[in-house]
Amino acid sequence: MNQTVLIVEDDKMIRELVSIYLKRAGYQVSEAANGTEAKEMFLRHHPCLVILDLMLPHITGEELCGWFRSHERNEVSIIILSAKARTEDKINGLRLGADDYVTKPFDPEELMAHVEAVLRRTGQFCQKIAYGGLCIKPRKGEVLLFDHPVKLTKHEFNLLYHFMENPNVVLSREDLIQHLYPFADRTVLDRTIDAHIKKLREKIETNPSSPRRIKTVRGMGYKFTDE
């Protein structure tokens, strides 16, 4: 499963520094310089963890913390990274819903230790794959499209999960049939796979007649793109 961390910080140098350390540790990273960008990145990438500054333009970090907590059934972890170092600031941040609080100036290695500790405690909530606003949670059997639940049949869910586990890989009908119906007769099921994909596109594509997520590769099969 890909673990994405969202950095919400208006200081570009701090964003870049934290991003370098996160990527070295194997995390995928998205960045936001203000609250508006943070909301957009949050809904697009469904991060497992947010590293959140409090003193931000337009929308305060405190307001964002509450907004994050109101989404995804409180499943995102939050580490506040702030120059507000008073005890009452830390208590307020934790009461707002943060999982941890780190003060500036900070040691990047220490911050990574906090990231690892928080994700160890909440790692069960990171079992998800997200691309371009589409998020699947295989253990819970849930799919979200820009934070809105999508109702899928069992076969549609398994098909989407298989696609999202193999982004940008062309999957033949034979592969999809073997995945969904391992003991069935292929000659019977070509049209069934096409029907499942048609229904799936209707539920996850903005324009099913011109799909951008699940694309047909003529003569080869289908491909899920991670746009």
N, C-alpha and C positions, 0 to 999 in steps of 0.2 A: 504494500500500500504506500502511496506517496504521502509524505507528511509535509504540508505547506505551512510556512510561518509568514504571517503578515506583519511587517514593520510599519508602524504609524509614527512618523517622526518628521518634523519640519526642518530639522538640521540635516542637510544633504550629507555632510561628512560623517555624521553619526550613523545615518541610514546605510551608507556605503560600507562603513566599518563593520557594523552588525551583520550586514548581508554577506560580506566576505567570510566571516567566521561561521555563519549558518551553512553556507554552501560547502565550505570545507568539511563540515560535519555531516554532509549528505542530505540536508533539507532543501526543499524547493522554497523559493522566496518570492513574495510579492511585496511591493512597497507603496506607501501613500504618504504624501506630504501634508495633507490636511484631512479634515473630517469627511468632506464630500468624496474625495478619492478613496478614503478608507472604506466607506459604505459600499462604493462600487466594487472595489477589490474583494471585499468580504463576500458579497453576493456572487461574484464571478468565480472565486477560487476556493471558497468554503475551507478556510484554513483550520488546522488543528489548534494553532496557538497564535495569539496576537501579542506583540511587544508594543506597548502603548505609552507614548509620551502624554503628559497631562496638559502642558501649555502649548496648545495648537491654535492656528488661525481658524476663524469661522465657527467651529464647533469644538467645545472643550473636550479634553480627554475624559473627564468625568461623565459628560453626556454620552460620549461614544461608548464608554464602558457599559452604561445602562442599556444602550441600543444593542450592543453585541449580545448582552445577556438575554434580551427579549427575543432573540432568534435562535434557530436550530436547537430548541429545547435545552438551552443552556449548555450545549456540548462543547463549546469552544473554550480553551484555556486562555487566561489573560495574565501577562506579566506587565505590571506598570514599571516603566523606566523613566524616572523623573528627577529633576533638580529640587523638587519639593521634598525636603529631607526632615521636616519636623515630625514628631511622633504622631500628632493629630492628623497630618496629611497621610501618613502610612495607614493609620487606623481607618480613615475615611475611604481610602482606596480599596482596602480589603473588604470593608462593609459594602462598597458599591458592587462587589462581585469579583475582584481580582483574585487570582490564585497565589500571586507572589508580588513583591514590591522591591525593586532595586533602585538605589539612588545614584545620581550623577554627581561627580565624575565616577566612572565605573571601569572595572577591568574586564575586557571582552571574554577572557577565559572564565572568569567568575560568572559572567552572565550566561555563558554556555552551560555551566554547571547547573544554574537555576533552570534553564530550559530543559535539560535532561531530567532533572528532578521532578519538575512539574509534569512532563510528559510521561514519566514512569508512573506517576499517581493517576493520571487521567488517560493513559494510552488506549484504554478500551474504547474511548470515544473517537479515536483517530482511525478507526477501521472504515475508511471510505476512499473513493476515488472521485476526483472532481476535475472537469475540464469545461471551460467556457460557460460557467453558470449552471452546468448540469452535474449533479452530485448523486452518487449511488452508495448506499450503506448496506453491503451484502449481509452482514450479520443481523441487521434489523429488518431487512427486506424493504427498505425505503428508497425512494428516488425523489430528489428535489430539483426543480428547475427554477433558478433564481429565487430560491427559498420557498417556492410553492410546491406542495406535494403532487406527485404524478402517480396516478393509479395504473398499474400494469398487471397483466396476467402473469402467471408463473413462467410461461414460455417467453413472454416479452421481457420479463425481468432477467431471466437467465441469458437471453440473447444480448441484451444491453450490457450486462456484466461481462460477458465474453468479449464483446467489442471494446469496452473500456479498459479491460485488462490487456488488450492488444492494440493500442492506438497506432494509427498510420500503417497498419499491416493489412494487406488484402487477404480476406478470409473467403475461401471458396464455399459454394453451396454444400459440397461434400463435407467440409470441415464443420459448417454450422449444423448440418443434419446429424453428424456424429456427436456433436456436443449436446444437442437437444434430444435426439432420438437415437441413442447408440445401438439399439437392437432392431431398428425399423428398416424397411425396404426403401432405398434411395429413390427408386423410380416413382414411388407414390408421393414423395415428400418435397420435391423441388418447388411445386406451387405453394405448398404449405409454408415453406421458409419465406418465399416472396410475400405471402399474405401476412406473416408475422412482422416482417420488416415494414410493410405498408402501414400496418396499424401502429407500429412503434414510431414511425416517422410522423404520423398524425398527432402523436402525443408529445413529442420532444422537439419537433422542427417548427420554426416560425412559418416556413413555406414548404409543406410536404412535397409539392410538385417540383421544387428546386432545392433539395436538401443540402445542407452544408455540414451536417454531422455524420450521417450515414450515407455514404456516396456509393453509387453503382460504378464498378470498374468493368467495363464491357468485356465480355468473354472470360472474365476471371472470377468475379464475385462481388463482395462488398468491402468497404473500408470505413472505419470510424476515424474521423479527423479530430485532433485535439485543439481546435481553434479556440 
